[in-house]
């Protein structure tokens, strides 16, 4: 519940509006409570008029005249209540949407600051759920729960005051059953909340099943599993219908039980009220007014339970949301040092990266230097620390100890934006946005010239791809547009990196789906385009690595070999073995067959 | 030779299907009676329950009308004033009370109270059973509809799923059917509101025609205001839904590509774009709030205005003794029943339009008849095939204008292992997909043991052709379920034996519940290599005569790689096998190698023969095949 207090910031901004709204709620309730009084006066006027007149009827004009005052008064009350209600409803709901607007922007901004650790901890589905549902819950707290609670309290107080002022003994009698009604409503509302959760869960089971099934439709059909899948779906489907029905039955039962319980209060008015009328203790108008007040009071009694659950849900939503908003970004952008021009000279000093679970190192005491314009190939098994090393260069991760220096200046001193402009990392997974091909290439700066993009596309061997599309660079990618092949995706991602013309380019195994010929074509093209730039690239292929100035072999987070192709062959270590294996396996079979 | 397909050729083949229709947004459909009629088709099997539900609401409404009559006519006029207006109808309530009073010996008031209590319980009880029976009708009908829809989609061919987004199909089965639920429940609510409305109207007319007509005059005004208000909100809510889904899409995409965003320094620009949509959404929301709040408060208070009218006019009439006081109070009690139907109708207005769009999507899917043509007289397959495959001048393209395979002819002998290699886009995957008859291709192109493939039922054929694809699908269920796939012939022992033969038992036994370990969506609790082994176990257990393998390209650690290669040998024993190979080791397992390039057979022969040719295969061998993953020892 404490987390709800965090929302007060979003209300305090509109303190005046909020305060006026509360006053409005109170005013509306008082006016609302006055209406039955005027109805009572009207009814009393009629009954006393009839009593006075006996059996002699009066003409319509005179009769109506006696009722003009209550009728006008009711109309005035209605008018005041209506305008005040409109005003405070608009005001409070607007505070609510303003809050959700602010929260969305705040969350978006905050999510952009988060690093890899955060994203390994929270799945995208989870974050989306928080962004959609939990912000909605916060908004509902501000826009609705607060308002309803205030209305509920004021209605109860004002309604009871009016009733007591009319007849103390009848009021006490009428109120007797209300606590029971309130208790029943509360018990049911928790049950309804539980059941509606089950319905939602059933729906998401249904969705998950359908999604899974459709994603695997090819397997389903090739294994001739359609009938089995349909019968499995039928189970989930029937289960969902059942859950829905039990929720609906409970809701409907509560809907029937409430008026039946409320009838006990009505009966009290009928019995005790008519005795009081006949005794002359109350007028027939008061008798009628009590029916109206009972109607007013029953509403808060009935709603209190569901309001409690709304507050509870709101509280847990706020907690979930602020858990994210309080998460301190692991990468801090606090530039301290100088950041003169980068020539491409890189020094790595005793670099170590320790995993969350202490004692396991992805990198341990790695040191090496790279000269400007040099190309370094990094080889190593899966899990040898290659990707971690590359991520440290652009501060997607921060090292546990050690430093990376650009021209002698530690990268932690650079503003993040500057660092990532000078050191460009192309990731292994070629993520593309559902945007045009051109916008995907010029992702860092949407204002790039068409010509420049084409030139880069050429360097990334994308020309044929672009020419193959009728819309060229304007071709939309993704679900609503064309789907690129794995190789085309990788080359687009590569172009996205190349377009930045950074002095240091880092390629994380981004040719895996590109055939060797094209890869060599791109790499030799790169040498020409970026003659002075430093390049680091991860590869599994000896054929790629051999073109690098130096080759660095990582094993379990440490450098085990470093040197040129020829040097490493001469050293007869990991690299030489690898080279033999790759050459050997190509020729193995032919040798066997030849024998 | 007969031509199996000539009659079965679907219209789908004649005209080109536009799959983009399937992905298009459908919004704000107008009322369509045809759709309603079709929806009723699902309700028909449950019509008895529906009829019972309507009878119940009639009974409940009648009682609901009589409750205020008891208070106003019996208690106020009859008991308090002691002068029931003889001219005014009381629907036998006075007589019933006095009968009850005589019977029990209680006073009129006490018997009226008993009557009131009984009526209240009966009335709300009946309403409850009405609602529940109606909900049951709707839920059962829609469960049927959803199952029909799922069944229909489950049988659409690969050519359909190649072109439409899975998400679009999914929302039809989930959300659009859910919109039908809202629609039908809304209609049920309308019945529950309009029956008492007409009963109340009838009684009010009987009591005071003039006053009732005054009040009736207000209804068109309410209706008109409601109509215009709903028109306006419909527009703005549609805009809001749009901006909301844009916001969600933007966030989702941004989260998925967060590393790229950060590396490209796009944070500020993206926040700007998001913020702009967010602001548009805010403006729309604020507008919607003004509309909704004004209308809501207006309608709430109109009840009170009507009350004032009743007291003024009706009260005047009562003073003139034209009507009894009880009648006036009765009117005040009925007023709610009078106005509610319009409000409810207004609430249902938006639901109706959204539901119509959903209905259109559902029927569009159900009417989508694209399918693989099945032979009119399928050939019954022998219990065991030899496994001889012949391709005779096969030409094929997904689009007739863009052929993928040209004039492909070759023969695979029973038990032979053929590796298919070729650059990306050479038609390898298409070739193996045709073997499962996932697409329509010309007759007399492919023969299995001398039978034209088009003469075999696709489901019969698929039982004989075991396919291991790259994106191997895991069904939620236990490991054992995933091996046996519900086939009763595959006992637990057989499944375990299959897993053991492909070396999958080691990792399975290591799982917390062994073979009964439940697998989650997409098999995320298994590694790539483990999934591959499981796929092998599945194929081995189902024991098909033909094996097709599209080898995974992903790199897998060395140990698992060795297991996979060894398992592959096991499952190919005594099976005609076609392997789309990416790894040298796999290619080396094959008897012959088929080289495809641009959809044509370039080379066919043993490894040694093709290496000697020094042509396409030779070059591919040098450059393209995945080398065995890094080995320390060469």
Interface residues (C-beta under 8 A of the other chain):
Chain A: X35 X39 X42 X43 X45 X46 X47 X49 X50 X53 X55 X57 X58 X59 X60 X62 X63 X64 X66 X67 X68 X70 X71 X74 X75 X77 X78 X81 X82 X85 X86 X89 X90 X93 X94 X97 X98 X101 X104 X105 X108 X109 X111 X112 X113 X114 X116 X119 X124 X127 X128 X131 X132 X203 X206 X207 X208 X209 X210 X211 X212 X213 X214 X215 X216 X217 X218 X219 X220 X221 X222 X223 X224 X225 X226 X228 X229 X230 X233 X234 X237 X238 X240 X241 X244 X245 X248 X249 X252 X253 X255 X256 X257 X259 X260 X263 X266 X267 X270 X271 X274 X277 X278 X284 X287 X288 X291 X379 X380 X381 X382 X394 X396 X416 X417 X420 X421 X424 X425 X427 X431 X432 X433 X434 X443 X444 X446 X479 X480 X485 X487 X493 X496 X500 X512 X513 X515 X516 X517 X540 X541 X542 X543 X574 X577 X578 X580 X581 X582 X584 X585 X586 X588 X589 X590 X593 X594
Chain B: X23 X71 X75 X76 X79 X80 X109 X110 X112 X113 X116 X117 X120 X121 X124 X125 X127 X128 X131 X132 X135 X136 X139 X140 X142 X143 X146 X147 X150 X151 X153 X154 X155 X157 X158 X161 X165 X166 X167 X169 X170 X173 X174 X178 X181 X247 X248 X249 X251 X252 X253 X254 X255 X256 X257 X258 X259 X260 X261 X262 X263 X264 X265 X266 X267 X269 X270 X271 X274 X275 X278 X279 X281 X282 X285 X286 X289 X290 X293 X294 X296 X297 X298 X300 X301 X304 X305 X307 X308 X309 X311 X312 X313 X315 X316 X317 X318 X319 X320 X321 X322 X325 X328 X329 X332 X423 X424 X425 X436 X438 X459 X462 X463 X465 X467 X469 X471 X472 X473 X474 X475 X476 X485 X486 X521 X522 X538 X542 X553 X555 X557 X584 X585 X587 X588 X606 X607 X608 X611 X621 X622 X623 X624 X625 X627 X628 X629 X630 X631 X632 X633 X634
